Amino acid sequence: VKVGWRSQYCGVFKLERDGVVYYFLDNEFYFGGDSLYSWNDMEKFIFFQKAALDALYPLGFRPDVIHCHDWQAGLVPVLLDAQYQKGEFYRGIKTVMTIHNLRYQGVFNKNDANEMLEFPRRYYTPDKLEYYGDVNFLKAGIVFADFVTTVSDTYAEEIKQPHFGERLDGLLRAKQGRLGGILNGVDYDVYDPSRDEAIFYRYNARNFVTGKRQNKLALQEELGLEQRAEAPIVGIVSRLVSQKGIDLIAAVMDDFMRMDLQIVVLGTGEPQYEELFRRYARQYGGKVSANITFDNALAHRIYAGSDMFLMPSLFEPCGLSQLIALKYGAIPIVREVGGLKDTVFSYNEYSGEGNGFSFWAYNAHDMLYTVARAANLYRQSKVWNGIVRAAMKCDYSWGASAEHYVNIYQFITRD
């Protein structure tokens, strides 16, 4: 594979599983080591994208559609247009570009990128790859893809506005005829409390009252919290960064501590937030558990043992934690943004409908009021059990999402 002046080895491994063929690209120079991202990210991912395209011909595999995810694959639609469409084998291949988080765009020095890409000069213009004097890989994919998707309907609308658009809102408005949102799904083979071997006691939508209580008491014992079934546990499994609304939680932690509830945190992130939760865990040992680490098995036990799950995100393209929480009957408390708005519907006392609680303004006291409202309803067992039952019956598996993707593939291949 030619990357600028350098010709690099690329091995291809093949795996067939459940009737699906997977190919893996091998190059230790770029992908050896412990870290996925490093000092040579631009060159690494240019190699990756060229290698993926170059491998198709010798493999004899001509796809109808290449589905590209985020900036790391954003140049594929441009490479097809600029360098590969001349060959009969590649002509007519369509592309879909999926944006998982618009904040991460892959912006690099234009001269450095051109040395490795060798595109004609007409590609380095503001309506194509150029981005405030640099080159933007994600922008390139958006411009040249046949269809652009993101991971929820609401986020697809939000990113067309300056507040969420990360300086690409104008381009996304221009692309809106071929821009749509499709929710991510959850693998219920992995996240299902009736089959989950990582949790203390398995349960389902019929016996969750007993099952949740058993998991809660066991979680309290494991984490050194007071073993009190009547005190709701609020779970937080998250990156501890500003995007996740942790500053809202920081602003009202003292107020939370005056309420009869417990808080369990699992995650790593910005040092000031890690220390915040450690400090409160030291101060309120029986009410706060701070687990500043990555622990997948503990995450499952937190979903199973928590009564509520807090996600007050500043922005959230889709969010998976609230979908997992719903399946485990840990009632989500979320801000009405992105995929959170599309999947969590605030409980309505009059109709009895709803699978969680939500607030709109990015305001710590609105969040505090919403948590207090949920905690009050938790003590009304009949009402609370109805909310849990509604949450656990939600279906956010991959089946429906897959159908939407197939429809898009069929649409662009008919062009």
Secondary structure, DSSP 4 states (H G I P E B T S, - for coil): -EETTEE---EEEEEEETTEEEEEEE-HHHH-SS-SS-TTHHHHHHHHHHHHHHHHHHHT---SEEEEESGGGTTHHHHIIIIITTSTTTTT-EEEEEES-TT---EEEHHHHHHHH---GGGSSTTTTEETTEEEHHHHHHHH-SEEEES-HHHHHHTTSTTTSTT-HHHHHHTGGGEEE------TTTS-TTT-TTSSS---SSSHHHHHHHHHHHHHHHHT----TTS-EEEEES-BSGGGTHHHHHHHHHHHHTSS-EEEEE--B-HHHHHHHHHHHHHTTTTEEEE-S--HHHHHHHHHH-SEEEE--S--SS-SHHHHHHHTT-EEEEESSHHHHHH--B--TTT---SBEEE-SS-HHHHHHHHHHHHHHHTSHHHHHHHHHHHHT----HHHHHHHHHHHHHHHHT-
